[in-house]
Structures are given as C-alpha cells and as structure tokens.
C-alpha cells in the first residue's frame, strides 16, 4: 500500500481516458510535463530541507549552548529556538512580495538558500564567537528562519505548477516532506552523538581551531551541505517553472487569458481563515513537544546530555516511520471517512492528548540533581521539589499520539487548504499568511514558556 501511494505522488501519468488526454495535450507537451514534475520534486526536497534545518538542532541546542557558555539559563533556550520562527515571521511577506513582483520563484529561492548555507556554517563555528556565543547563536538561528521563509514561495509554486487532479497528492507529498524533515532532524543529531562533545574549548581570546567537528557542530555542517545541494537544484538546468494551474483555469472558464481566469474566481474567506487557525493550533502543540523533549527527559529521567540526544534521536526516528505509515493510510482512510472528521478526531484529538500526557501527574517526584549530576536541578528550578514526575510510559504514549496526530492533521489541513485556495486570485499572499501563522505559533509558544 505504501509503495503504491508513493508511486502515485507523481500524479496520474497513466490510466487517463481519451478526453482527458486531449485536454492535457492542450495544456502541455510530454516534455513540459516531465520538466514540470522535476521542478515539483525540487520543491519537495526544499520543504524537507527547510523543516530539517529547524528541527535538526532542537535536541542539541541546549547542551551545545551549555557547553559554549556554562551556566546559561533555560530562558536562553527559548530565545535560541524562537529566533528562527521570528526571522521567518519577518521575512515571509518580503519573500512573497519579491516572488509576486518578479513573477518567478527562482530568484527568491536562490537568495534564501544561499543565506541558509551561510547561517548553517555560522552555527557550526560558534566557538569562534566566545564569550559572545549566545548572541552569535541567536543571529545564526534568526538567519535560518529568514531563509526558511521561502517555504511560502515554494508552496505557492506547488499550487501553480499542478493541475486540479494532481494537487491533492502533490500537497500530501509536500506535507510528508515537511513532517519528515521535522522528525528526521533530531535523528540526524542523534547519529552525530558518537562524535562526542569534542575537546574542551580554549579560553576566550586564545587561538581556536579554524574548523570544529563534534556532535554539536555536525548538524550545522549537514545543513550547509544539504542547503548547497538544494541551491544547485534551483539552477535553470534542473528547475523550470511551468505554472499550469492558471492555463487550466483559463480553459475551464472559457477565458482569453490567464489573468481573466484568475480574476473570475471568488475566494472562500471563512474556509481559508479557519484552516489557517487550525494550522496554528497543530504547529503550536507539535513544537511544544519537539522543543522541550530533550530538557524534559534530562530533568524527568535523569538522562545525561549524550543519553538524551541518542534516546530522543531513536524515538524520533521511530516517529518518522510512524509518520510514513500514517501518510500511506491517509488515502484509504479518506475513502472511508470524511476529511473533516478525520482532521478533528485523528489530528486534533491525538495532538491535544499528546500535550496532556506531558503534564507531570505521575507518582512521586522527579529525580533531583542537587549538584552537577543528572536529574531535575532543584537549585535552579525550586519547583522540582514540589512537582510530580512524568513517567516514561506516559511520555512515550504522548509521543506516539503526536507522531500520528500531527502528520495526519497537517496533511488534511493542507489538502483541504489547496482545494480552497485555488479560488484565490493571489495564492502567494495566502501562502505567506499560512507561513506567518506557523511562525507566530512557534513564537507564541516560546514567549509563553
């Protein structure tokens, strides 16, 4: 079933009747279709890469920051992770405006990916910025957020480059790529754990090695290499823009030009904004667990930094496999149940339950760390002595719920959203709104915590 679903992501390449073949022939040649789908695959990789760039540091940023500047408070963790969505929030409308004015996605994508490569390399070289490593870390993560605002442009291009009959599967594949980026990132961080924390840093002002590779800097270098590959894929030899959706609308409505066809379409404001709000809620709950998982397990289960990275990486790898299974089941499930019912009872219910299961209501108190050992640091966090604990079974059940609920909910939201937004005259602006709401949801979470 999963293999059949993955093969179907390309869209209906065969099995069309003669009338449909004739209609497709009016829209594009076979060569144009192959070029269009090659560009769509580049968009899939971009969605994966941008999510990976955010999530790959989530489990490692706290021990990395603590090594760079020992004694840093956990409030700095919120700032370090929240800097990325803040940059995304600021840059999304600017990149969208650029794409609209240029009439092309290529230039904004190339510029943002070049910035992503530079910001990732900076993250890997933070030891050179000591004793101001925290400020440099915030700057690097903010620049990663600015570059990841290109997801709004990528989503808009995906809608413009697919026919109505292809769009649901294309959006589902993009959602799969994005969710896999979120869950695979921490697994890659865990894979770097055998590198160890590296040699102790030299005192500030002393000579530092030009390059450093350890379990904290490896994610930065991996991001830089993947970002460079992504940039090369957007060169004209690989990425050719074919906005077929406007031509399809022109023929369907009997208009003389693509502009007239788009002007004839009416937006569904209520449906669009309801889905944007639903996306906000799901992302908020998912980031809650992804971001706090490492520090929570170190406090609640007395795991060391290395144990936390390895164990959370293994858990998130399992979550990635669960997400793949969920994506494979979406198509048959939507034939049995209505999409909105699946979204409510599968997406929202399970994701909300995952957050409830992370509330400490287990028996007894968490293991206390009175000194520099593992456990809940009661001196820095006095509430540890009065709080109940989160059991391991409780935490694992919560992670299973979010591994099922989040990919299911996000896919259904974006699938329904793709059907609603085709009635918008300017899909890039609507994608900017969705991207901004995603950034705001992350930002609100970090402010609250």
N, C-alpha and C positions, 0 to 999 in steps of 0.2 A: 504493500500500500504506500509506504513512504517513498519507494523508488518511483512508482507511478506518479505520485504527487510532484516529486522533484522534476521529473521529465516534463510534467505539464506546465512548469513555471515559464517555459518559453512562450506559451500561448499556443493557440490552435494552428499548428503547422500543417496538419492534415485532417482528413475527415470532413472537409467542407463540401457543401453541395455546389452545383454549377452556378447557381445565382449568387451565392456568397463569393465564390471565386471571381466572378465577373465584377462584383462590387469592389473587392480588394484590388483587382487589377487596375481599377480607376484611381486608386489612392497611391499605389506604389508598385515599383517593379520588384522582382525577386532579389536583385542586388541591393536595392534600397532597404528591403525588409531585413536582409542579413546585416547590413550596416546599422540599422536602427536597433536591432536586438543586441548587437555587440556593444553599442553605447548604453543600452539598458543594463547589461551585465556590469559595465563600469560603474554605473550608479549603484548597483547592489553592493559592489566592493566598497564604494565610498561610504555608504550607510554603515557597513560593518566596521570600517576603519575609524570613523568618527566616534562611534559608540565605544570601540575598543580603546581609543585614545583617552576617553574619560574614565572608563572603568578599570583599566589595567593598573592604575595607581591607587585605587580605593583601599585595597587591603594593605598596601605597603607604605602609603604616605605617612601614616602615624609613626611607625618605627623608624622610617627614614628621617623624618623631622626630629624625632627624639635623639637620633644619633648625630644629626647636624648641629642641633642646639639642645643639649641635655637640659631637662627641667622645663621644657616648653609645656604650657598648659594645654588641656584638651580643647579649650576655646579656639586655639590656633588651628586645630584640626578642622573645625567648621569653616574657618576662613580659607584654609588651604584648598579644601574640596569645593567650597562655594564660590571661589574665584572663577572657576571655569564656567558655570552657568551664568554668572554675572557678565562675563565677557560675551557669552552667546546672546544674552538678553540685549546688550548694547549693539551688537553687530548685525543681528538678524535683519532688521529693517534696512540697514545700509547696504548689505549684500543683495537683498531683494530689489532695492531701488536701482542698484547697479545693473542687475540682470535685466530688469524691465527696460531701462534706458538703452542698454546695449543690444537688446533683442537676442541675446545669446547667453548660454550658461558657461561657456568655456573660460572666458577671462576671469570672472569671479572665482571659479573653481580653481584655476591655476594659481591665482594670487593667494587664496586662503590656504591651499595645500602647501605652498612654499613657506608661509608663515607657520603652519603646523610643524613642518620639519625643523625649522629654527627653534621653535618653542620646546619641542621634544628634546633636542640636543641640549638646550639650556637646562632642562630638568635633570639631565644626566650629569651635568657639570656643576651642580650646586655647591660642591665642596670648595670650588674656587671663590665663592661669594662669602664664605665665612669671614667674620661673625655676623653677616647680614643675610644669612641663608634663608630666613623666613621671608624677608622682603623679596628676594630673588625667586623663591618658590611661588609666592603669590603672583608675581609678574609672569612666570612661565605658565602657570595654570590659567591665568586670565587670557594669555595669548592663545593657548589651546582652545579656550572657549570661543574666542573671536573667530578662529579658523573653523571651528565646528558649526558655526552659523551657516556654513554652506549647505547644511542638510535641508534647509528651507528651499534653496535653489534646486537641489537635487530632487526633492520630492515634486516640486512644480514641474521640472523637466520630465519626470517619470509619467506624470499625468498627461503632459502634452505629447509624449512620444509613444503612447499606447492607444490602440483602438478600444472602443467601449467593451467589446467582447474579451479583450485581453487584460483589462485594467484591474479586475478583482484579483487575478492570480499575480499580476505584477506587483500590486500593493502588498499582497500577502508575502511575496518573496522579499520585498524591501523590509517589511516588518520582521521577517525571520532574520535577515541580515543584521538589522539593528539590535534585536534582542540577543542574538548570538554574540554580537560584539560586547554587550553588557555583561554576559555571563562567562564568556571565554577570557576576557581580560584578566580577571583575578586568577584564573587557572594558569595563564602565562606568567603572572607574577610568582605563583607558587612553583612553577617549573624552574624559575631562576633561583629558588632557595638554596640548591646545592652550591651555588657560587659563594654563599656565606656573606657576612656583612663587610668583608674586606678588612684591610689593615686599618688601624686607628688613624684618624685624621691628624695631620701635622698641626702644630699650634697656629692660630691666626697670624698671618704675616710671614710665616715660614714658607719655604719653597714647597709647592704642591705638584703632584704629577699632572701632566697635561691632560691625560685621559684616565678614566677610572671605570672599571667594570666589576660590579658586585651585584648582589641580589636586589639592591635598591635602584641602581642606575640602569640595569638591564632593560626594564620596561621603557625608559626614555629612549635608549638606543633602538629598541624594537619598533617603537612608534616612529622614530625618524626614518628608519629603513622602509617600513611599510608606507609611510607618507610619501617618500620619494618615488616608490613604485606607483602609487596612486597618481601622483603628479604626471608621470610619464604616460599613464593610460589616457590622460585627457589631451594629449597631443593630437593634431589632426589625423595622423596615421591610424589611430585607434578609435577616437571619439568623433563621430559625425552626427550632427544634430538633424533630426527628422521629425518635426512637430506634426505628426499625422492626425492628432485629435481635432485640430482646427479644420483641416481639409475634410475630415469625416463629417463634422458638424455642418460644413458648408453644403456638402452633397445631400445630407439628410434633410436639411431645411430648405433646399432649393434656392440658396442664396448665390450671388455672383462673386462674392469674395469671402475670405475667412473672417475679416473684420465684421462684416454684416452678420455672419452667422453667430459670432460671439455676442454681438450687441442684441440679438434677438432672444438670447437665453435669460431667464429670470432666476435670481438667487433664492435659495431656501435659507433665510436668515436664522429662523428658530432651530432648524435641524443642525445647521453648521455650528452655531454657538453652543448648543447642547453637547455636541460631540467634543468641541474644544474643552469645555468644562470637565467632561468625563475623562479626557486625556490628562488633564491637570491632576485629577484625583489619583489616577493609576500611577502616574510617574512619581508623585509625592510619596505614596506608600512604598513603591519599589526602591526608591533612593534611600528611604528611611532604613531599610534592612541592609542594602548593599553597603552603605557608608559606615554604619555603626557596627557591622558584623565583627570586624577584627578587634576593635577595642572592647566590644561587649564580651566576646569569647575570652579575651585575655583577663577581663575582670571576673566573669562569672565561672569560668572553668579553670582558672589559674594556668592558662597556656602561656608559654614563652612567646617571644616575637616570632621566632622561627617556626614553632609549632602552629601558631595562629596562621601564618602565611601558607604553610603546607596543608593544614587541615581545611582551611577555608578554600584554598585552591582546588583541593579534591572535591569538596562539597559543591563548589560552583561548576566544576566540570560535569559532575553528575546532573546538576541543574540544567546545563546546556543540552545534555542528552534528553532530559525530560522535555525541554522546550522543543527540540526537534520532533519528538513523538507527538506533542500537542499540535504542532503545525501540520503534521501529516494527518491528524484526526479532524482538523477543522472542516475540511471539505465534506467528508461524510456526515459529520455532526450537523452542519448547516442544511443538509438534506432531510434530517430527521427533526430538527428543532429550528424555530425562528431565530434569526440572528440576534435580535434584541434580548430574547430570553436567555440565550447563551451568554451574552455580554453581562447581563445582570446576575445570573445565578452561577455562572462559571468564572467570569472575570472579576467582577466587583466583590462578590461574596468571599471567594477564596483569598483575594488580595487583602481585603479587610481583616479576614480571620488571621492571616499571617502576622499582621501588626498586633492584633490582640494577644497572640501566642508569645510575642516577645516582651510582654509586660511581666515583670518579676512577681509571680504569685505562686511559685513552687514552695516546697517545705524548707524551712531553715533559712539561714543567711548565706550569702556567697562566701567563698574562701577569702579571708582577709590577708592583705600584704602589709605588714607593719613596717617593713624596711624596703629594700630594693628588690625583694623577691616577687614571684608571680602572685596574682590574685587582685582583689579589689583594693586599691590604695586608700586605706581608711584615713590617712593623714591629709591627703589632697582632696579626698571626697568623703567627708564625715558621714554622709548618708549611707555609706556602705554598711555601717554597723547596725543600722535600723532597717535596712531594706531586706526583702525576701529575695530568694535566688531564682534564676531561670534554669530549669533543668535541661539537660542535654536532649532528652526526648522531646521536650516542649519546643526547643529551638529547631531541631531537625524537622518536626512536623510543620512548624511555621515556614521553614524554608521550602519544604515540599509544596505547601499551599501557594506561595508566591511564584514558584517555578512553573506551576500550572496556570495560575490565575493571571499573572502579568502578560505572558505571551498570548494567551487566549484573548484577554481583554484588549490589548493594544492592536492585535491583528484585526479583530472585529470592528474596533473603532475606526481604524484607518481604511478598512474595506468599505464600511458604510459611508465614511467621510469622502472617499473617492467617488462614490455614486452621487453624493450631494453636491460636491464642489465642481462637478463638470458643468453646473448651471451658473457658475460664477464667471464674470467677464474677465477677471484678473486672478488666475489661480495662484500666481506667485505671492500676491499680497495675503491670500488666505493661508498659504503655507507659512508665510512669515508669522502670522498670528499664532498658528499651531506651535511653531518653534519657540516663539516668545513665551507662550503659556507653559511650555515644557521647562524653559529656563527659569521662569518665575516660580514654578512649583518646587524646583530644586532650591532656589534661593530662599523661599519662604521657610522651607524645612530647616535650612542651616541657621536662619535667624531665630526660629523657634527653639531649636536645640541649643 
